Amino acid sequence: MKKPINRLTTLDTAIESERRTIERLQGNLQQAREEVRKAEETQGRFAYKALGEGEAAAQADLTKAEELLSKSQARAKSAEIALKAAQDKLDALQRERQEAFFAQKRDEYAREVVELLKTDAEELEKALSMMSQAREAIRERLKKMEALAIQAGLDPSRTHKRVSENLRHAIEQRAQFDSVWMAKEARESFRQPIPTLLQATLKNLVPELEEQERAAS
């Protein structure tokens, strides 16, 4: 089965063909105008002798020159008309190609919209749903940790607040959301793995985390 020919390819071929036609017609017009010029020169050579002096031979030659000039002028006019028609056709083909190009790009855009909705948006929806579940789990975990910290005689309020703030900054940086300006070093720190970020935040309350960090390094 033959692959269907692209509309733009068809129009490009037609446009190139019409451009070659225009070049040929321009050559024809130039040649016709040159023939008119020569016919006028010939007419000028015989006009005085034929009409002024009444020479019979000159009159015959003048008649031929006039006929040739008339034909040359008509041919030049025809060449001008043909050239204009070819230029008009070329303009129409170029407009048609522009419309075909726009139509093709609109179709491509529509296909990308479908893929955006079916693929990318669905993936983002899943990711946001998972992130929402993970954040809710973290909130619940922090509530439980807060109760245990109080029972252990600790004040977790500032540290837990930092955990929430750092998580927000991490989400903004990792997901490339708009956020407040911060230095490059700070941005990089919030792009590290979440467990590493939270460990650095919580080690003030749990010194064992710092020992584990030193042991790992």
BAMI-525223 format. One record per residue: x, y, z of N, C-alpha, C in turn. Coordinates in pm, whole numbers, plus 50000, padded with zeros to 5 digits. Example, Ala and Ser with C-alpha at 12.3 -4.5 7.8 and 13.67 -1.06 7.14 Angstrom:
<recs>
513194943150780512304955050780513204967050780
512854977550708513674989450714512905000350787
</recs>
This chain:
<recs>
500844988050000500005000050000500885012550000
500625021449905501425033549896501125043150010
502185049550057502035059650162501395072050103
500355077550167499705089550113500665101250105
500555108849995501445120249975500985131850063
501945137650134501645148950220501185160850138
500135167750186499575179150114500625190050094
501445192450194502475202750181503485199050073
503835186250066504775181749964504195184149824
502905181049807502245183249678502275198049641
501965206549738501945220949712503355226349686
504335221249759505725225549735506155222249593
505745210449546506075206549408505405215849308
504125218849333503385227849243503985241849244
504395246549360504985259949372506295260549296
507125250349313508405250149243508195249749092
507205241949048506895241248905506435254648852
505605261648929505105274748885506215285048883
507165283948974508295293248972509125291248846
509295278648806510025276148681509245281648561
507915280348566507085285848459507245300948450
507265307548566507425322148569508775326148511
509825318748544511145321848488511125320748337
510465310148287510375308348142509565319548077
508455323448141507615334148087508335347648091
509135349748194509915362148200510895362748082
511495351148050512375350647934511615353347805
510415347547794509595349847676509225364647660
508875370947773508495385047768509675393747726
510825390547783512015398147746512315396747597
512175384647548512425382247405511385389447319
510105389147361509045395847286509275410947281
509705416647391509965431047394511145434547304
512125425647299513255428047210512805427547064
511895418447033511375417546897510565430146862
509815435546959509095448146936510065459446906
511145459946984512145470546962512735469646821
513075457446780513645455646646512625459046537
511365455246559510315458346460510115473246449
510205480546559510075495146556511225501446479
512445495746498513595500846424513415498646273
512915486646240512665483646097511605492946041
510555495046115509495504346072510075518246050
510955522546137511555535846125512405537246001
513065526545962513925527345843513115529245715
511905523345710511115523845586510045534745585
509705540245700508555549445709508735561745619
509895568445624510065580745547510065577945397
510845567745357510915564745214509555560645159
508805552945241507515548145192506465559045191
506415567045296505355577045309505795590945264
507065593945285507555607245247507935608145101
508635597745052509105597944913508255589344822
507385581144879506445573144800507065561744724
508225556744769508855545444702508005532944718
507725526244608506855514444610507485503144690
508775500944668509475490044740509465492844890
509705505444928509715509245070508335507545131
507315510445050505945508745101505645494045131
506105485145043505915470745067506665466345193
507915471545202508715467945320508085473545448
507505485645440506875491845557505665483645600
504895478945501503715470945535504135458345610
505195451945562505685439945632506185443545773
506875454945782507395459245913506255462146010
505195468445959504035471446045503335458546092
503235449045999502615436246036503465429146143
504765429246122505675422946219505595430046355
505555443646350505455451246475504155448146548
503065447346472501765444246533501785430646600
502365420646529502445407246586503355407046709
504465414446700505405414846813504775421346936
504045432446912503375439147023502305430147086
501575422946999500535413947050501175402547130
502305397247078502975386447149503525391247283
504055403447286504565408947412503425410747512
502275415647463501115417147551500655403547604
500665393547516500265380047559501235374847665
502525377747645503535373347742503305380047878
502955392947876502655400048001501455393948072
500395390747993499185384948051499495371248111
500265363148035500625349748084501465350648211
502395360148215503255361748331502455365748454
501505375048435500645379248547499795367648598
499265359648502498445348148542499275338148622
500515336048577501405326748648501745331948787
501975345048799502275350948929501075349949023
499875352548965498655351049046498485336749094
498775327249005498665313149042499655309549151
500885314849138501905312349240501475318149375
500945330349373500475336549497499385328149563
498465322949480497365314749532497905301749591
498885295649524499495283349575500215285749707
500895297049717501615300249841500635302749956
499505309349924498495311350028497895297850070
497645289349971497085276150002498065268050087
499345269150054500345261950133500395267150276
500295280250290500295286050424499125280750506
497955280250444496775274850512496945260050544
497525252650449497765238350473498755236350586
499765245050592500745244250700500085246850835
499255257450839498535260550963497645248851004
496945243150906496035231850936496825219950989
497975217250929498795205950975499265208351118
499715220551146500205223451280499065223451383
497845227451339496705226651430496385212151463
496495203551361496275189251385497325183551480
498575187451457499655182851546499435187951688
499005200451700498735206151832497615198351902
496555195251825495435187851882495885174051931
496765167451853497275154351896498105155652023
498895166452031499685168452153498795171152274
497675178152251496725180452360496165167252411
495815158452316495295145252355496325137652437
497585137852391498645130952465498895137352600
498805150652605498955157652733497925152752833
496665151852788495585147952878495655133152914
495975124752813495955110352835497185105352910
498315111652885499575106552939500145115353049
500555127353010501275135953106500395140153222
499175144853190498285149453296497905137953389
497685126053332497365114353415498525110753507
499745111353451500915108353533501075118553645
500855131353612500945141653714499865139753820
498655136053776497565133553870497945122453967
498515111553913498945100453999500015105054097
500985112854045502085117554129501555126754240
500635135854204500085144954305499255137354408
498525127154362497735119154455498655111854553
499735106054499500695099154584501385108954679
501705120954628502345130854713501405135254825
500135137154789499145141054890499025130454998
498995117754956498925106855053500165106455141
501345108555077502595108455153502645119955254
502185131755213502195143255305501215141055420
500075135155391499125132155498499715122055595
500445112055540501085102255627502145108955714
502885118355656503905125555733503255133955843
502135140555812501425148555914500975139656030
500415128055995499965118856099501155113956181
502265111256113503455106556182503995117256275
503985129756232504475140656315503595142656438
502275140756421501385141556538501755131056642
501975118956594502345107956685503695110856749
504645115956669505975119156721505895130456822
505005140256798504865151456891504395146557028
503415137557027502915132157154504015124557228
504785116557153505875108957216506965118157267
507275128857192508325138257234507935145157364
506665148957374506205155557497506315146057614
505935133457589506055123457696507505121257735
508425123557640509835121757670510475134357725
509665144757747510175157257803510875165957702
510555164157574511165172157468510155182357416
510675193357358509825203257293510055202457142
509155195557071509385193156927508815204156838
508215214456895507445224056814508295230656706
509475235856743510305242956646510855233356539
511285221656586511845211956491510785206956395
509595203856447508525198856361508055209656263
508105222256310507775233256218508795233956105
510065231956139511115232056037510945220355941
510505208955994510255197355907509205201055801
508105207155846507035210855753507525221155652
508295231155699508805241455609509795235555508
510675226755558511675220855468511015211855363
509975204655404509255196355308508605205155200
508045216355243507425225455145508465230655048
509625234955099510685239955012511185228754918
511285216654971511755205454889510785202754774
509495203054805508485200754700508555211754596
508705224154641508785235354546510005234154456
511165230254515512375229254436512375216954345
511965205654398512005193254320510945193354209
509775199254237508695199754138508765212354053
509775221054082509985233454005508765242754010
508155243654130507075253154150507675266854178
506875277454157507305290854196507485291354347
508555297754390508815298554533509575311354562
509785313954690510545325854730511985324254685
512665335654663514055334854620514905329254731
515885320954694516855316154791518175313854719
519265313954796520595312254739520735298354677
521715297054587521915284454516522185272954613
522985275654719523315265054814522045260154884
521165269654916519915265754983519035257654888
518975261954763518165254454665518675240254650
520005238754645520585225454630520295216854752
520315222854871520055214954991518645209354993
517705216654935516315211954933516045202254817
517045200054731516885190454622517475176754655
518065175554774518605162654813517465153154853
517735140154864516685130554899515965134455029
514655132355031513845136255146514345129955276
514685116955280515185111355406516425118655457
517335122355365518545129655405518185143355461
517245150055395516815163355439516175162655578
515295152855599514605151855728515565147455839
516515139055804517485134655905518275146555958
518685155455865519435167255907518575176455992
517265176455968516365185156043516055179556181
515935166456192515485160156316516615156356412
517855157356368518945152756455519125161356580
518525173556579518585181656700517805175256813
516705168456775515885161756875516365147556902
516965141356803517405127356818518895126856787
519735128456888521195128656866521695115956799
521015104756819521475092256758521555093356606
520705101956547520725103856402522075109556355
522615118956438523885124956403524995114656411
524905105756513525905095156525525835085756405
524605082556363524445073956247524995080756122
524815093856115525315101356001526815100955996
527465102656113528925102256117529445088256083
528735078256133529145064456106529035061255958
527985066655893527795063955751528845070755666
529315082455713530325089855636531705084355661
</recs>
